[in-house]
Amino acid sequence: MDLASRIKELAEHRKITIAELERNTGISNGQIRKWGTRSPKVENLQKVADYFGVSTDYLLGRTPTPTFTAKDEIDVQKAVTNLIQGLSNKDSLAFLKNNGEELDEEDAELLRSSLENVARQSLLLSKKRAQENNKK
């Protein structure tokens, strides 16, 4: 999904038009629609990200999770890789035995997807706790 489409989807979710978004963020009329073919100014991209409470990386399609940065995505992938290595290492306490059989490709992908979801949720909860602690 490109930048303009992602912004349009966020605007529809909030039940506002692109014109309203531009007015609310102080971006010149018609600018956001041009982002389908032109690169936006960094400050305007940040205004839109702040308005929707998402990261600029999410708007640019670098991460599928709205509040994650590209670094967060790398951290999630590292965590998943480490979890899978722990499940695959016969010397590890977390070794996945699966009745003595190796996981087939479909089950392995389901497991990877589940572990990725757990890693994402864990990082989101960690960020939320950090924000709450900063408010105290």
C-alpha distance (Angstrom), angle and dihedral (degrees) to the residues before:
residue distance angle dihedral
M1 . . .
D2 3.80 . .
L3 3.80 126.8 .
A4 3.81 96.9 -98.2
S5 3.82 92.1 48.2
R6 3.79 92.6 49.0
I7 3.82 91.6 50.7
K8 3.79 90.9 46.7
E9 3.81 89.9 52.1
L10 3.82 91.7 50.0
A11 3.81 90.7 48.1
E12 3.81 91.9 50.1
H13 3.80 89.6 49.7
R14 3.82 88.8 54.3
K15 3.81 90.2 43.4
I16 3.80 94.3 -122.4
T17 3.78 131.8 123.1
I18 3.78 125.1 -119.1
A19 3.82 87.6 -112.1
E20 3.83 90.0 55.7
L21 3.79 90.0 48.4
E22 3.79 90.3 52.4
R23 3.81 91.6 49.3
N24 3.81 92.7 46.0
T25 3.80 92.7 50.5
G26 3.80 98.8 38.2
I27 3.80 94.0 -115.7
S28 3.81 116.7 147.2
N29 3.79 116.5 -96.1
G30 3.81 112.3 -88.4
Q31 3.81 96.2 11.5
I32 3.79 98.8 113.0
R33 3.82 92.9 53.9
K34 3.82 88.0 56.4
W35 3.80 90.1 58.6
G36 3.78 88.6 82.5
T37 3.81 88.0 73.4
R38 3.83 104.0 15.5
S39 3.77 134.1 51.5
P40 3.81 115.0 -110.4
K41 3.77 125.0 -128.6
V42 3.79 110.4 -94.1
E43 3.81 92.6 -120.9
N44 3.82 91.6 52.8
L45 3.79 92.0 48.7
Q46 3.81 88.8 51.1
K47 3.82 91.3 49.6
V48 3.81 90.4 55.5
A49 3.81 92.3 45.5
D50 3.82 91.0 50.0
Y51 3.81 91.7 46.8
F52 3.81 92.2 55.1
G53 3.82 95.5 35.4
V54 3.80 93.4 -120.9
S55 3.78 133.4 120.1
T56 3.79 123.2 -99.3
D57 3.81 86.0 -123.2
Y58 3.81 88.4 61.3
L59 3.82 91.8 50.2
L60 3.79 90.2 49.5
G61 3.81 92.2 49.6
R62 3.80 95.2 -113.6
T63 3.79 92.8 123.9
P64 3.81 132.2 25.1
T65 3.81 92.7 -145.8
P66 3.84 113.1 81.1
T67 3.79 97.7 -140.2
F68 3.80 97.1 39.7
T69 3.78 126.3 100.2
A70 3.79 123.9 -148.8
K71 3.83 87.3 -98.7
D72 3.81 90.1 54.9
E73 3.80 89.5 53.4
I74 3.79 90.5 52.1
D75 3.82 89.4 49.8
V76 3.82 90.9 51.2
Q77 3.79 92.2 50.1
K78 3.82 91.1 48.6
A79 3.80 90.7 50.2
V80 3.81 91.8 49.7
T81 3.81 91.6 47.8
N82 3.81 90.5 50.5
L83 3.81 91.5 48.3
I84 3.80 91.9 49.9
Q85 3.80 91.7 47.3
G86 3.81 88.7 51.9
L87 3.78 90.4 51.5
S88 3.80 92.0 47.3
N89 3.81 98.6 45.4
K90 3.81 109.8 94.6
D91 3.82 90.3 -153.7
S92 3.81 92.3 55.3
L93 3.79 123.5 98.7
A94 3.81 88.1 -134.1
F95 3.81 94.1 56.2
L96 3.79 110.3 146.2
K97 3.80 108.3 -132.2
N98 3.81 99.6 -179.6
N99 3.81 90.9 -168.8
G100 3.79 90.5 -53.7
E101 3.81 93.2 -60.7
E102 3.76 128.5 115.4
L103 3.81 115.2 -113.9
D104 3.78 114.3 -103.4
E105 3.80 118.1 -124.7
E106 3.82 94.9 -98.0
D107 3.81 94.1 50.3
A108 3.79 91.0 45.1
E109 3.81 90.5 53.7
L110 3.82 91.4 48.1
L111 3.80 89.5 50.9
R112 3.82 91.9 48.0
S113 3.80 90.9 48.9
S114 3.81 91.4 49.8
L115 3.80 92.2 48.0
E116 3.80 90.4 49.0
N117 3.80 89.9 52.3
V118 3.81 90.7 50.1
A119 3.82 91.2 49.2
R120 3.83 91.4 49.4
Q121 3.81 92.8 48.6
S122 3.79 91.0 47.0
L123 3.80 91.6 52.2
L124 3.82 91.5 46.7
L125 3.81 91.0 51.4
S126 3.78 90.7 47.2
K127 3.81 91.2 51.8
K128 3.81 90.9 47.5
R129 3.80 92.0 51.5
A130 3.81 90.9 48.3
Q131 3.80 90.8 51.8
E132 3.81 91.7 48.9
N133 3.80 91.1 49.1
N134 3.81 90.8 49.9
K135 3.81 89.9 54.8
K136 3.83 92.2 55.8
